[in-house]
């Protein structure tokens, strides 16, 4: 009896273990089986932009200094006043005149008036047309020839700061949308007026200043305000697009491998390492960085162009792009070659290969522990760049 019970227990344990092993293998097989989401090609406006920060500043800012040292007798303007070139802003007594008038006033009013009429003060003249943005002295104060009595600014513009990887995308007369941080809901349009050729280094980053001229400056704008700028790189209306995560690229050909893995566009090792570090700091993956350098080598883009805030960039198809289409075998979809255009990071233009309404598949990437995510070999590559693309 005891032997029978013993064998029953052994068989039960073996049966349970076998069932557990079978169940585990079945789950692994199910987990390894590819699964897909579906999306359709549609018409959508694409807008590719580069984002930057900047500051409202006067185009020309001038300190108005007195012609002589002495005492400021009268100041005729205040902050916010509009002035013309050649306008008298105030009157200045030389040190000798101020001393003489003080002595005459101590004698009598008549003596003071006599010398005041005889010994005229010197005028403080506006050298340009503009707006008084600072009044630094008041009548009665002593001043010297190096003191800025008032500060005049002409037109207010926005000075943007772009790094070396974005500056190549900016051109004169390019349209720019600007929002002041203090008034984020009110955008005003501008255009690029000047692009600096001389760089400056900020926190080990090479930056270039870009002057942006407002079409019409809002009345609430003031010198020194922080601004957020969006440079329009390219815009297409009613472009045929699909989700960027649906685009796949075939690197099986040797030519594609060489172009992606070996081309560096003539960039020296130190510069390449610096750019790779900065692109990684912006959240770009190794695949993205590799693709960006490949584009730079072929002239399609510059490495790192457009930052890493989800923006777009131009892409040129080399015939190696494809999408997955449903087939009779759910686990083996059909690959269809497509020619791609521009991408704003979320959507990619399809130039050839699809029609509006065509359904494509997006493979879910198994993240482990039952988790999955949508993606493709080009998901990050097509979806990064322009520094703020939106649609």
Buried (B, 14 or more C-beta within 10 A) or exposed (E): EEEEEEEEEEEEEEEEEEEEEEEEEEEEEEEEEBBBBEBEBBEBEBBBBBBBEBBBBBBEBBEBBBEBBBBBBBBBBEEEBEBEEEBEBBBBBBEEBBEBBEEBBEEEEEBBEEBBEEBEBBBBBBBBBBBBBBBBBEEEEEBEEEBBBBBBBBEBBBBBBBBBBBBEBBEEEBBBBBBBEEBEEEBBEBBBBBBBEEBEEEEEBBBBBBBBBBEEBEEEBEBEBEBBBBBBBBBBEEBBBBBBBBBBBBEEEEEBEEBBEEBBBEBEEEEBEBBBEBBBEBEBBEBBBBBBBBBBBEEBBBBBBBBBBBBBBBBEBBEBBBBBBEEEEEEEBEEBEBBBBBBBBBBBBBEEBBEEEBEBBBBBBBEEEEEBEBBBBBBBBBBBBBBBBBB
